[in-house]
Amino acid sequence: MSTLAPLRLLREPWNASESNQSNTTAGAGGGWCQGLDIPNELFLALGLVSLVENLLVVAAILKNRNLHSPMYYFICCLAVSDMLVSVSNLVETLFMLLMEHGVLVIRASVVRHVDNVINMLICSSVVSSLSFLGVIAVDRYITIFYALRYHSIMTLQRAMVTMATVWLASTVSSTVFITYYHNNAILLCLIGFFLFVLVLMLVLYIHMFALARHHLRSISSQQKQPTVYRSSSLKGAVTLTILLGVFFICWGPFFFHLILIVTCPTNPFCTCFFSYFNLFLILIICNSVVDPLIYAFRSRELRRTLREVVLCSW
């Protein structure tokens, strides 16, 4: 069964022996401890869908000069991060399938080198994807609360520095993670980073939603149209729920998996949770599929450019 190469290092805790793993899993009992048998074809299919979606987003942003702004550059970087997740998954799954069926026979040293490359790609893409989700939230916050000063605050130069910093930090952190993945301190840093991004998005988007409701209430009271206020408020609440809900559902289980590795590596119920590791990986790939729908395809200008790209009218 396929798993992403670098995350496979975290499939089971390294500080729990194989015998302890099997004994505690058996002790927990029940069929639910056997995990899910996710076929390689599903990994491949989701990876291909995500790759095509995000490639179209990048192509549309590069094509249309009206989209050459910090906001769309951040969305483009998020799409590149998600593309790296997809490419890493596709390459790793194809290698495993070819080797399992005897089509590809390569030396163990070459396998290790390929695995290290995929390790770097997927780890840096995970960190950069989370980082750009946070950057996009900050950018939208500045757009709403500092609208008149936005272009002086978020200049193109600052946007470029931000993007370069995220990519550099992602590369360095992924190197450290691959080297010291067995150290609990590294996992705690990764968990802390996820919690920081989660709290940042919660605070910023909820504050933006509260301000939008306040403006809608003021407008509806002046125009005496409470129905419009309720409809717009409900739409905003649904959008906020989808945005934060997708983030938590797709990323939460994997980081909860990391928390259990640190806190209870030999507990029977924790080991049962570990057996669903492939499901958590599927959710991460699903996030790469959903991100363009949330952050990119809602833009009318980008959708128009996307139609031109699909129709090859360059």
C-alpha positions in Angstrom: 0.0 0.0 0.0 1.4 3.4 -1.0 2.4 6.0 1.4 4.2 9.3 0.8 7.9 8.6 1.2 8.9 11.1 3.9 5.7 10.8 5.9 6.2 7.0 5.9 8.9 7.8 8.5 6.1 8.8 10.8 3.8 5.9 10.1 4.6 4.3 13.5 6.5 5.7 16.4 10.2 4.9 16.3 10.4 4.6 20.1 8.0 1.7 20.2 9.4 -1.7 19.2 7.7 -3.9 16.6 6.7 -6.4 19.1 5.1 -3.8 21.3 3.3 -2.4 18.3 1.8 -5.7 17.4 0.9 -6.7 21.0 -0.8 -3.4 21.8 -2.7 -3.4 18.6 -3.9 -6.9 19.2 -4.7 -5.9 22.8 -6.9 -3.1 21.6 -8.7 -5.6 19.5 -11.5 -5.0 17.0 -11.5 -4.7 13.3 -11.2 -0.9 13.4 -7.6 -1.3 14.5 -6.7 -2.8 11.1 -6.8 0.5 9.3 -8.0 1.1 5.8 -6.7 -0.6 2.7 -6.4 2.4 0.3 -5.5 1.3 -3.3 -2.5 2.9 -5.1 -4.9 3.9 -7.8 -6.6 6.4 -5.5 -3.3 8.0 -4.6 -2.6 8.3 -8.3 -6.0 9.7 -9.3 -6.0 12.4 -6.6 -2.4 13.3 -7.4 -3.3 13.7 -11.1 -6.4 15.8 -10.4 -4.5 18.1 -8.0 -1.6 18.4 -10.4 -3.8 19.5 -13.3 -5.9 21.9 -11.2 -2.9 23.7 -9.7 -1.0 23.7 -13.0 -4.0 25.5 -14.5 -4.0 28.1 -11.7 -0.3 28.8 -12.2 -0.8 29.1 -16.0 -3.8 31.5 -15.6 -1.9 33.8 -13.2 1.2 33.9 -15.4 -0.9 34.6 -18.5 -3.1 37.5 -17.2 -1.2 40.7 -16.3 -4.2 41.8 -14.3 -3.5 39.0 -11.9 0.1 40.1 -11.4 -0.5 41.3 -7.8 0.7 40.2 -4.4 -2.5 38.4 -3.6 -2.4 36.3 -6.7 1.3 35.7 -6.4 0.6 34.2 -3.0 -2.1 32.0 -4.5 0.3 31.0 -7.2 2.9 29.9 -4.6 0.2 27.9 -2.8 -0.6 26.2 -6.1 3.1 25.4 -6.6 3.3 24.0 -3.1 0.2 21.8 -3.8 1.7 20.7 -7.1 4.8 19.6 -5.3 2.6 17.5 -3.0 1.0 15.9 -6.1 4.2 15.3 -8.0 5.9 13.7 -5.0 2.9 11.5 -4.4 2.8 10.5 -8.1 6.5 9.8 -8.4 6.6 7.8 -5.2 3.5 5.7 -6.0 4.7 5.0 -9.6 8.1 3.9 -8.3 6.5 1.6 -5.7 4.1 0.1 -8.3 6.9 -0.5 -10.9 9.2 -2.1 -8.3 6.4 -4.3 -6.8 5.6 -5.7 -10.3 9.3 -6.2 -11.2 9.2 -3.7 -14.1 11.8 -1.5 -12.5 14.8 -3.0 -10.9 17.3 -0.6 -9.4 20.0 -0.7 -6.7 19.3 0.0 -3.1 21.6 3.0 -3.2 19.6 4.6 -6.0 16.3 3.9 -4.2 17.7 5.8 -1.2 18.7 8.8 -3.3 15.3 8.9 -4.9 13.7 8.6 -1.5 15.8 11.5 -0.2 14.7 13.7 -3.1 11.0 12.9 -2.5 11.6 13.5 1.2 12.8 17.0 0.5 10.0 17.8 -2.0 7.1 16.6 0.2 8.4 18.1 3.5 9.1 21.5 2.0 5.8 21.5 0.1 3.9 20.6 3.3 5.6 23.5 5.3 5.3 25.9 2.4 1.6 25.1 1.8 0.8 25.7 5.4 2.9 28.9 5.4 1.2 30.4 2.3 -2.3 29.6 3.7 -1.3 31.8 6.6 0.2 34.4 4.3 -3.0 34.6 2.3 -5.0 35.1 5.5 -2.8 38.0 6.5 -2.9 39.5 3.0 -6.7 39.4 3.0 -6.8 40.9 6.5 -4.7 43.8 5.4 -6.9 44.2 2.3 -10.0 44.6 4.5 -8.7 46.5 7.5 -6.1 48.7 5.8 -7.7 49.0 2.4 -6.5 52.6 1.7 -2.9 51.7 2.7 -2.8 48.2 1.2 -0.6 49.0 -1.8 1.9 50.9 0.4 1.9 48.0 3.0 2.0 45.0 0.7 4.3 46.3 -2.0 5.5 44.0 -4.8 9.0 44.0 -3.2 7.7 42.9 0.2 5.6 40.2 -1.4 8.7 38.9 -3.2 10.7 38.9 0.0 7.9 37.1 1.8 7.7 34.4 -0.9 11.4 33.9 -0.9 11.5 33.7 2.9 8.8 31.1 2.9 10.5 28.9 0.3 13.9 29.2 2.0 12.5 28.5 5.4 10.6 25.5 4.0 13.7 24.0 2.4 15.8 24.5 5.5 13.1 23.1 7.9 12.6 20.1 5.6 16.3 19.3 5.7 16.3 19.5 9.5 13.2 17.3 9.7 14.6 14.6 7.4 17.9 14.6 9.4 16.4 14.6 12.9 12.9 13.1 12.3 13.4 10.7 15.2 13.7 13.6 17.7 10.5 14.6 19.6 11.6 18.2 19.7 11.4 18.4 15.9 7.9 16.9 15.9 6.9 19.4 18.6 8.2 22.3 16.4 6.1 20.9 13.5 3.0 20.6 15.7 3.5 24.1 17.1 3.8 25.5 13.6 0.5 23.9 12.6 -1.2 25.2 15.7 0.2 28.7 15.0 -1.2 28.7 11.5 -4.5 27.3 12.7 -4.9 30.0 15.4 -3.8 32.7 13.0 -6.4 31.8 10.4 -9.1 31.4 13.1 -8.4 34.9 14.5 -8.0 36.7 11.2 -10.9 35.2 9.3 -13.3 35.4 12.3 -12.4 39.1 12.7 -12.9 39.7 9.0 -16.3 38.0 9.2 -17.3 40.1 12.2 -16.4 43.3 10.4 -18.3 42.2 7.3 -21.4 41.5 9.5 -21.1 44.9 11.1 -21.0 46.7 7.7 -23.9 44.6 6.5 -26.0 45.4 9.6 -25.3 49.1 9.1 -26.2 49.0 5.4 -29.4 46.9 6.0 -30.6 49.2 8.8 -30.2 52.3 6.6 -31.9 50.6 3.6 -34.4 48.7 5.8 -33.7 45.4 4.2 -33.1 42.8 7.0 -33.6 39.9 4.5 -30.5 41.0 2.5 -28.5 41.2 5.8 -29.5 37.7 6.9 -28.8 36.2 3.5 -25.4 37.8 3.2 -24.5 37.0 6.8 -25.4 33.4 6.3 -23.4 33.2 3.1 -20.4 34.7 4.9 -20.8 32.2 7.7 -21.0 29.3 5.3 -17.8 30.5 3.5 -15.9 30.9 6.7 -17.0 27.4 7.9 -15.9 25.8 4.6 -12.6 27.6 4.6 -11.6 26.8 8.2 -13.4 23.4 8.2 -11.5 22.1 5.1 -8.2 23.2 6.6 -8.9 21.5 9.9 -10.3 18.3 8.4 -7.5 17.9 5.9 -4.6 18.7 8.2 -5.9 18.0 11.7 -5.8 14.1 11.7 -2.1 14.0 10.5 -1.0 16.5 13.2 -3.0 14.7 15.8 -1.1 11.6 14.7 2.1 13.4 15.4 0.8 14.5 18.8 0.0 10.8 19.7 3.5 9.7 18.5 5.0 12.2 21.1 2.5 11.6 23.9 1.5 7.9 23.8 3.5 5.8 21.3 2.7 2.5 23.0 -0.9 3.1 24.1 -3.2 0.5 22.5 -5.8 3.1 21.4 -3.0 5.3 20.0 -1.6 2.4 18.0 -5.0 1.8 16.5 -5.1 5.4 15.4 -1.7 5.0 13.8 -3.1 2.2 11.6 -5.1 4.9 9.7 -2.0 6.7 8.6 -2.8 6.3 4.9 -6.2 7.9 5.3 -4.5 11.0 6.8 -2.2 11.2 3.8 -5.2 11.0 1.5 -6.8 13.9 3.3 -3.6 16.0 2.8 -3.7 15.3 -0.9 -7.4 16.1 -0.9 -6.5 19.5 0.5 -4.3 20.1 -2.6 -7.4 19.3 -4.7 -9.7 21.6 -2.7 -7.3 24.6 -2.3 -7.8 25.9 -5.9 -11.6 25.8 -5.5 -11.4 27.9 -2.3 -8.6 30.4 -3.1 -8.4 30.6 -6.9 -11.4 29.6 -8.9 -13.7 31.9 -7.0 -12.1 34.9 -8.8 -14.1 35.9 -11.9 -11.0 37.3 -13.6 -9.1 34.1 -13.0 -11.9 31.9 -14.2 -12.1 33.9 -17.4 -8.4 33.5 -18.0 -8.7 29.9 -17.1 -11.2 29.4 -19.9 -8.8 31.0 -22.3 -6.0 28.7 -21.1 -8.2 25.6 -21.5 -9.2 26.7 -25.0 -5.5 27.3 -25.8 -6.2 30.9 -26.8 -2.8 32.3 -25.7 
